């Protein structure tokens, strides 16, 4: 069995985080709050992808990829996708 599986989530910024990170852009540096938000979104998308693979009876997921895109002002989708395989 070889089948494409995916998991996704849509995350939005909260007002407090957006304000503090907006101030950070004035002085430069890493936007750690957004970094953490995207790491959590990738983890959730990965978890959902693995759950889909488990539902299909897969033994593993290979060739995993991640993508993100803006959905609307202040919201982004993160998707994880890969090939679910079953060993014979």
C-alpha positions as CSV (number, residue, x, y, z in Angstrom):
1,X,0.0,0.0,0.0
2,X,1.3,3.5,-0.9
3,X,-1.1,6.4,-0.3
4,X,-0.8,10.1,0.3
5,X,-1.7,11.2,3.9
6,X,-1.9,14.7,5.3
7,X,-2.7,16.7,8.3
8,X,-3.3,20.4,8.7
9,X,-4.2,23.2,11.0
10,X,-5.0,26.9,10.7
11,X,-3.5,29.2,13.3
12,X,-4.3,32.8,14.0
13,X,-2.4,35.4,15.9
14,X,-3.8,36.7,19.1
15,X,-3.9,40.5,19.7
16,X,-1.4,40.6,22.6
17,X,1.1,38.4,20.7
18,X,0.7,40.5,17.6
19,X,1.3,43.8,19.5
20,X,4.4,42.6,21.3
21,X,5.9,41.0,18.1
22,X,5.1,44.2,16.2
23,X,7.2,46.2,18.7
24,X,10.0,43.6,18.2
25,X,10.1,44.4,14.5
26,X,11.2,47.9,15.4
27,X,14.5,46.7,16.9
28,X,14.9,43.5,15.0
29,X,15.6,40.0,16.1
30,X,13.8,36.7,16.3
31,X,10.0,36.7,16.7
32,X,10.0,33.9,19.3
33,X,6.2,34.0,19.9
34,X,5.5,33.4,16.2
35,X,8.3,30.8,16.1
36,X,6.7,28.9,18.9
37,X,3.2,29.2,17.3
38,X,4.5,27.8,14.0
39,X,6.4,24.9,15.8
40,X,3.1,24.0,17.6
41,X,1.2,24.2,14.3
42,X,3.7,21.9,12.6
43,X,3.5,19.4,15.5
44,X,-0.3,19.4,15.4
45,X,-0.3,18.9,11.6
46,X,2.2,16.1,11.9
47,X,0.1,14.4,14.6
48,X,-3.0,14.6,12.4
49,X,-1.1,13.1,9.4
50,X,0.2,10.2,11.6
51,X,-3.4,9.6,12.8
52,X,-4.6,9.4,9.2
53,X,-1.9,6.9,8.4
54,X,-2.7,4.8,11.4
55,X,-6.4,4.8,10.4
56,X,-5.3,3.4,7.0
57,X,-3.2,0.7,8.7
58,X,0.1,2.1,7.5
59,X,3.4,1.0,9.1
60,X,5.2,4.3,8.4
61,X,5.1,7.6,6.6
62,X,8.0,8.5,4.4
63,X,9.0,11.5,2.4
64,X,7.3,14.0,4.7
65,X,6.9,17.6,3.6
66,X,5.6,20.7,5.3
67,X,4.0,23.8,3.7
68,X,2.4,26.9,5.0
69,X,0.2,29.6,3.4
70,X,-1.7,32.7,4.4
71,X,-5.4,32.0,4.6
72,X,-6.4,35.6,5.5
73,X,-5.0,38.6,7.3
74,X,-3.5,37.2,10.5
75,X,-4.1,33.5,9.9
76,X,-1.9,30.8,8.3
77,X,-2.4,27.1,7.4
78,X,0.3,24.6,8.1
79,X,0.1,21.3,6.3
80,X,2.2,18.1,6.7
81,X,2.0,15.5,4.0
82,X,3.8,12.3,3.1
83,X,3.5,8.8,1.7
84,X,2.0,6.2,4.0
85,X,3.4,2.7,3.4
86,X,2.6,-0.8,4.6
87,X,5.4,-3.4,4.7
88,X,4.6,-6.7,3.2
